[in-house]
């Protein structure tokens, strides 16, 4: 969390609005991410990561994700 806070502060100093959302349900998160200018960042290597990537792809949500667990196959198809 300390690393993320430092990272967020650096971007905010550059005028980029960064918000770490950790308490949203899946539908709430998708709704939030569909807002203009939002991007999903998924650095975790969780088992459900490809499903989250698929939700972003079908919802037209830009994202940054790790290249593991089928993510590459979903994005290069």
C-alpha positions as CSV (number, residue, x, y, z in Angstrom):
1,X,0.0,0.0,0.0
2,X,2.9,2.4,0.7
3,X,4.3,1.8,-2.8
4,X,0.9,2.5,-4.3
5,X,0.4,5.6,-2.3
6,X,3.8,7.0,-3.4
7,X,3.0,6.0,-7.0
8,X,-0.4,7.7,-6.9
9,X,1.1,10.9,-5.3
10,X,3.7,11.1,-8.1
11,X,1.0,10.9,-10.8
12,X,-1.3,13.4,-9.0
13,X,1.6,15.9,-8.9
14,X,1.7,15.6,-12.7
15,X,-2.0,16.5,-12.8
16,X,-3.2,13.0,-13.5
17,X,-6.2,11.9,-11.3
18,X,-5.5,8.5,-9.8
19,X,-7.9,6.7,-7.5
20,X,-7.4,3.3,-6.0
21,X,-10.8,1.6,-5.7
22,X,-10.8,-1.5,-3.6
23,X,-14.2,-1.7,-2.0
24,X,-16.5,-1.7,-5.1
25,X,-18.5,-4.8,-6.1
26,X,-17.9,-6.1,-9.6
27,X,-21.0,-4.3,-11.1
28,X,-20.0,-1.1,-9.3
29,X,-16.4,-1.4,-10.5
30,X,-17.6,-1.9,-14.1
31,X,-19.8,1.1,-13.9
32,X,-17.0,3.2,-12.4
33,X,-14.6,2.1,-15.1
34,X,-17.0,3.0,-17.9
35,X,-16.6,6.6,-17.0
36,X,-14.7,8.7,-19.5
37,X,-11.0,8.6,-18.8
38,X,-10.9,5.6,-16.5
39,X,-8.5,2.7,-17.0
40,X,-8.4,-0.6,-15.2
41,X,-5.1,-1.7,-13.9
42,X,-4.8,-5.4,-13.0
43,X,-1.3,-6.2,-11.8
44,X,-2.4,-9.2,-9.7
45,X,-2.0,-12.8,-10.9
46,X,-5.3,-13.9,-9.6
47,X,-7.1,-16.9,-11.1
48,X,-10.0,-14.8,-12.2
49,X,-7.9,-12.2,-14.0
50,X,-8.9,-13.5,-17.6
51,X,-12.6,-13.0,-16.6
52,X,-11.9,-9.4,-15.5
53,X,-10.0,-8.8,-18.8
54,X,-12.9,-10.2,-20.7
55,X,-15.3,-7.9,-18.9
56,X,-13.1,-5.0,-19.9
57,X,-12.9,-6.1,-23.5
58,X,-16.7,-6.5,-23.8
59,X,-17.4,-3.3,-21.9
60,X,-15.0,-1.2,-24.0
61,X,-12.9,-0.4,-20.9
62,X,-9.2,0.3,-21.5
63,X,-7.0,-1.8,-19.2
64,X,-3.4,-2.7,-18.3
65,X,-2.9,-6.3,-17.2
66,X,-0.3,-9.0,-16.6
67,X,0.4,-11.3,-19.5
68,X,-0.6,-14.5,-17.7
69,X,-3.4,-17.0,-17.5
70,X,-4.9,-16.6,-21.0
71,X,-4.7,-12.8,-21.0
72,X,-2.4,-12.7,-24.1
73,X,-4.7,-15.1,-26.0
74,X,-7.8,-12.9,-25.2
75,X,-6.1,-9.7,-26.4
76,X,-4.3,-11.0,-29.5
77,X,-7.2,-13.0,-30.9
